[in-house]
Amino acid sequence: MLIFKKGIFDKSVAAAWTDIIQIAAGRYHTVGLKSNGTVIAVGHNDYDQCDIAGWTDIIQITAGRYHTVGLKKDGTIIATGYNYYGQCDISSWKDIVQVAAGYYHTVGLKSDGTVVAVGANAYNQCDVGSWKNIIQITAGGLHIVGLKKNSTVIATGCNNYGQCDVGSWADIIQITAGDFHTIGIKKDGTVVAVGYNRYDQCDIAGWTDIIQITAGGYHTVGLKSDGTVVAVGYNNCSQCNVGNWTDIKQIAAGYRHTVGLKFDGTVIAVGYNSDGQCNTK
């Protein structure tokens, strides 16, 4: 049985981190989707963001600052965690094919290519009602980014550091957003970035053969076609120490930790671990 403690998810569940097919990382928690459609979590749980023991039929997960969201196979959504801004009020959503979560907002991509969003909107980060022809969404700290069918990118929300200046991007196949920066993979496997760069989290000009990207608080991580991983940015908690990782099929970045899903369904993690968010073995 999964056991939770207020504040930190109990370490006794560590053995459950097998047969994982997708991972997600919040500010101080980590979430894993198992092949049977159930979900597990470790880390900070003050807002019940790790209380996912009863979830079933999940096909995709995402984690915000203090909340966790799951997409069910029937196109509906389930959420738990901090809800002061209504970021978990998604029970009425239908026909969703992808979800993303930011600081205090949640975004859903519908099957018709339109987008819905709820939660904090002080920077107009939830103003996505006019978006069309979207094929992927991602949420940063205070902004939302969408990838269009024509491989261009659109963004809304806080732009204090230029994290929404993606209007000139083309030939993009995947997007991700950190707290205040935005990253895109181009069709040729190279990477582009805009936004806050104090810790060199946008210094990805030399990256090649990248097949997936993820962005944390102030770091950026890339998965290469050979299953190895590269990272740049703030490394105060060793969250960028992924140079020895191999056989990785998916990556996720939290505020100060990085998580990797291996081809055998196990999970590895590095970085800040005061709340047990890296206890995935």
C-alpha positions as semicolon CSV with decimal commas, in nm:
position;residue;x (nm);y (nm);z (nm)
1;M;0,000;0,000;0,000
2;L;0,120;0,351;-0,078
3;I;0,174;0,554;0,236
4;F;0,193;0,931;0,251
5;K;0,314;1,161;0,524
6;K;0,227;1,526;0,534
7;G;0,528;1,717;0,406
8;I;0,731;1,431;0,256
9;F;0,619;1,122;0,071
10;D;0,722;0,814;0,271
11;K;1,043;0,650;0,148
12;S;0,897;0,302;0,190
13;V;0,742;0,334;-0,156
14;A;1,081;0,355;-0,326
15;A;1,059;-0,007;-0,441
16;A;0,755;0,083;-0,651
17;W;0,967;0,275;-0,900
18;T;0,971;0,003;-1,166
19;D;0,775;-0,046;-1,485
20;I;0,761;0,332;-1,533
21;I;0,663;0,466;-1,876
22;Q;0,665;0,843;-1,811
23;I;0,806;1,083;-1,552
24;A;0,731;1,439;-1,446
25;A;0,897;1,675;-1,200
26;G;0,744;1,955;-0,996
27;R;0,923;2,206;-0,781
28;Y;1,010;1,959;-0,507
29;H;0,832;1,638;-0,609
30;T;0,865;1,369;-0,873
31;V;0,586;1,170;-1,035
32;G;0,594;0,846;-1,230
33;L;0,335;0,686;-1,457
34;K;0,333;0,306;-1,455
35;S;0,242;0,086;-1,752
36;N;-0,083;-0,020;-1,583
37;G;-0,208;0,341;-1,576
38;T;-0,145;0,402;-1,206
39;V;0,079;0,676;-1,068
40;I;0,341;0,702;-0,794
41;A;0,511;1,004;-0,641
42;V;0,785;1,108;-0,401
43;G;0,885;1,438;-0,246
44;H;0,724;1,742;-0,095
45;N;0,361;1,680;-0,004
46;D;0,249;1,977;0,206
47;Y;-0,032;2,046;-0,041
48;D;-0,120;1,680;-0,112
49;Q;0,051;1,701;-0,450
50;C;0,172;1,343;-0,402
51;D;-0,168;1,202;-0,308
52;I;-0,220;1,008;-0,629
53;A;-0,262;0,656;-0,485
54;G;-0,614;0,610;-0,624
55;W;-0,545;0,730;-0,977
56;T;-0,614;0,481;-1,259
57;D;-0,636;0,480;-1,639
58;I;-0,379;0,761;-1,663
59;I;-0,197;0,809;-1,994
60;Q;0,003;1,126;-1,923
61;I;0,121;1,315;-1,614
62;T;0,254;1,663;-1,546
63;A;0,364;1,847;-1,234
64;G;0,342;2,214;-1,146
65;R;0,499;2,399;-0,859
66;Y;0,284;2,234;-0,593
67;H;0,024;2,039;-0,792
68;T;0,005;1,724;-1,002
69;V;-0,218;1,661;-1,302
70;G;-0,309;1,340;-1,481
71;L;-0,469;1,285;-1,820
72;K;-0,703;0,986;-1,830
73;K;-0,750;0,769;-2,137
74;D;-1,107;0,899;-2,180
75;G;-0,975;1,254;-2,231
76;T;-1,071;1,384;-1,887
77;I;-0,834;1,525;-1,626
78;I;-0,762;1,464;-1,260
79;A;-0,557;1,691;-1,033
80;T;-0,436;1,719;-0,676
81;G;-0,235;1,973;-0,477
82;Y;-0,229;2,345;-0,417
83;N;-0,543;2,503;-0,561
84;Y;-0,551;2,860;-0,433
85;Y;-0,572;2,994;-0,788
86;G;-0,804;2,725;-0,919
87;Q;-0,525;2,544;-1,103
88;C;-0,679;2,209;-1,010
89;D;-1,033;2,302;-1,123
90;I;-1,024;2,091;-1,436
91;S;-1,303;1,837;-1,371
92;S;-1,514;1,975;-1,656
93;W;-1,242;1,940;-1,922
94;K;-1,304;1,688;-2,200
95;D;-1,136;1,573;-2,520
96;I;-0,790;1,656;-2,381
97;V;-0,486;1,496;-2,546
98;Q;-0,204;1,662;-2,350
99;V;-0,161;1,853;-2,023
100;A;0,104;2,087;-1,883
101;A;0,144;2,269;-1,553
102;G;0,323;2,588;-1,450
103;Y;0,366;2,761;-1,116
104;Y;-0,002;2,807;-1,042
105;H;-0,175;2,728;-1,370
106;T;-0,273;2,422;-1,574
107;V;-0,303;2,393;-1,951
108;G;-0,483;2,140;-2,167
109;L;-0,454;2,069;-2,537
110;K;-0,780;1,952;-2,693
111;S;-0,814;1,703;-2,976
112;D;-0,923;1,981;-3,214
113;G;-0,599;2,175;-3,163
114;T;-0,744;2,438;-2,932
115;V;-0,617;2,506;-2,579
116;V;-0,775;2,561;-2,238
117;A;-0,615;2,693;-1,920
118;V;-0,706;2,764;-1,557
119;G;-0,527;2,917;-1,262
120;A;-0,331;3,232;-1,187
121;N;-0,353;3,480;-1,474
122;A;-0,180;3,795;-1,353
123;Y;0,046;3,792;-1,661
124;N;-0,225;3,673;-1,901
125;Q;-0,061;3,331;-1,903
126;C;-0,402;3,165;-1,932
127;D;-0,517;3,373;-2,229
128;V;-0,503;3,089;-2,480
129;G;-0,867;3,090;-2,592
130;S;-0,782;3,204;-2,944
131;W;-0,507;2,950;-3,006
132;K;-0,563;2,705;-3,292
133;N;-0,374;2,433;-3,475
134;I;-0,165;2,352;-3,167
135;I;0,007;2,011;-3,147
136;Q;0,204;2,050;-2,823
137;I;0,188;2,269;-2,513
138;T;0,427;2,348;-2,231
139;A;0,403;2,569;-1,925
140;G;0,677;2,775;-1,763
141;G;0,666;2,948;-1,431
142;L;0,440;3,230;-1,548
143;H;0,397;3,163;-1,920
144;I;0,250;2,913;-2,166
145;V;0,399;2,808;-2,498
146;G;0,234;2,627;-2,787
147;L;0,380;2,445;-3,086
148;K;0,173;2,483;-3,403
149;K;0,118;2,235;-3,686
150;N;0,337;2,445;-3,914
151;S;0,632;2,407;-3,671
152;T;0,612;2,766;-3,549
153;V;0,565;2,863;-3,185
154;I;0,330;3,092;-2,992
155;A;0,355;3,210;-2,632
156;T;0,168;3,416;-2,375
157;G;0,235;3,534;-2,022
158;C;0,521;3,694;-1,834
159;N;0,789;3,814;-2,074
160;N;1,021;4,002;-1,840
161;Y;1,322;3,808;-1,967
162;G;1,209;3,756;-2,326
163;Q;1,088;3,402;-2,257
164;C;0,790;3,458;-2,487
165;D;0,996;3,594;-2,779
166;V;0,946;3,286;-2,995
167;G;0,768;3,445;-3,288
168;S;1,063;3,398;-3,522
169;W;1,114;3,029;-3,446
170;A;1,060;2,784;-3,730
171;D;1,111;2,412;-3,796
172;I;1,045;2,331;-3,429
173;I;0,944;1,976;-3,331
174;Q;0,931;2,002;-2,951
175;I;0,912;2,275;-2,686
176;T;0,969;2,303;-2,312
177;A;0,967;2,587;-2,061
178;G;1,151;2,652;-1,737
179;D;1,069;2,912;-1,477
180;F;1,173;3,203;-1,700
181;H;1,314;3,051;-2,020
182;T;1,183;2,863;-2,323
183;I;1,359;2,595;-2,527
184;G;1,281;2,439;-2,865
185;I;1,420;2,145;-3,064
186;K;1,455;2,198;-3,436
187;K;1,400;1,929;-3,699
188;D;1,775;1,890;-3,742
189;G;1,826;1,803;-3,373
190;T;1,971;2,138;-3,274
191;V;1,821;2,354;-3,001
192;V;1,713;2,717;-2,964
193;A;1,647;2,912;-2,646
194;V;1,519;3,246;-2,520
195;G;1,474;3,398;-2,178
196;Y;1,656;3,434;-1,851
197;N;2,018;3,326;-1,887
198;R;2,200;3,434;-1,572
199;Y;2,310;3,075;-1,508
200;D;2,377;2,991;-1,875
201;Q;2,061;2,782;-1,895
202;C;2,012;2,905;-2,251
203;D;2,365;2,821;-2,368
204;I;2,262;2,530;-2,589
205;A;2,401;2,651;-2,922
206;G;2,638;2,357;-2,958
207;W;2,388;2,082;-2,884
208;T;2,320;1,829;-3,160
209;D;2,127;1,503;-3,202
210;I;1,875;1,609;-2,936
211;I;1,546;1,419;-2,932
212;Q;1,389;1,556;-2,613
213;I;1,436;1,859;-2,390
214;T;1,321;1,960;-2,045
215;A;1,371;2,276;-1,842
216;G;1,383;2,321;-1,466
217;G;1,399;2,631;-1,254
218;Y;1,729;2,756;-1,392
219;H;1,871;2,461;-1,586
220;T;1,808;2,291;-1,918
221;V;1,849;1,923;-1,998
222;G;1,867;1,749;-2,334
223;L;1,829;1,383;-2,428
224;K;2,047;1,270;-2,719
225;S;1,956;1,007;-2,975
226;D;2,210;0,766;-2,823
227;G;2,039;0,771;-2,482
228;T;2,291;1,000;-2,315
229;V;2,205;1,332;-2,152
230;V;2,349;1,684;-2,153
231;A;2,268;1,974;-1,923
232;V;2,351;2,340;-1,871
233;G;2,259;2,602;-1,615
234;Y;2,246;2,640;-1,240
235;N;2,418;2,345;-1,077
236;N;2,426;2,433;-0,708
237;C;2,267;2,100;-0,615
238;S;2,435;1,890;-0,886
239;Q;2,115;1,892;-1,091
240;C;2,326;1,911;-1,407
241;N;2,550;1,616;-1,321
242;V;2,402;1,383;-1,583
243;G;2,710;1,327;-1,798
244;N;2,736;0,962;-1,701
245;W;2,372;0,872;-1,768
246;T;2,308;0,611;-2,038
247;D;2,011;0,418;-2,177
248;I;1,774;0,707;-2,104
249;K;1,441;0,728;-2,288
250;Q;1,285;1,034;-2,120
251;I;1,395;1,323;-1,897
252;A;1,220;1,564;-1,661
253;A;1,349;1,864;-1,467
254;G;1,219;2,010;-1,143
255;Y;1,326;2,331;-0,975
256;R;1,664;2,196;-0,865
257;H;1,657;1,827;-0,958
258;T;1,669;1,621;-1,276
259;V;1,506;1,285;-1,340
260;G;1,575;1,026;-1,607
261;L;1,363;0,730;-1,719
262;K;1,567;0,435;-1,837
263;F;1,465;0,189;-2,108
264;D;1,420;-0,084;-1,846
265;G;1,147;0,119;-1,673
266;T;1,357;0,229;-1,376
267;V;1,425;0,590;-1,279
268;I;1,737;0,780;-1,174
269;A;1,760;1,129;-1,029
270;V;2,015;1,387;-0,920
271;G;1,996;1,722;-0,745
272;Y;1,822;1,874;-0,446
273;N;1,672;1,599;-0,232
274;S;1,571;1,749;0,100
275;D;1,211;1,639;0,041
276;G;1,299;1,299;-0,101
277;Q;1,216;1,399;-0,457
278;C;1,518;1,201;-0,585
279;N;1,428;0,881;-0,398
280;T;1,322;0,689;-0,709
281;K;1,523;0,369;-0,663
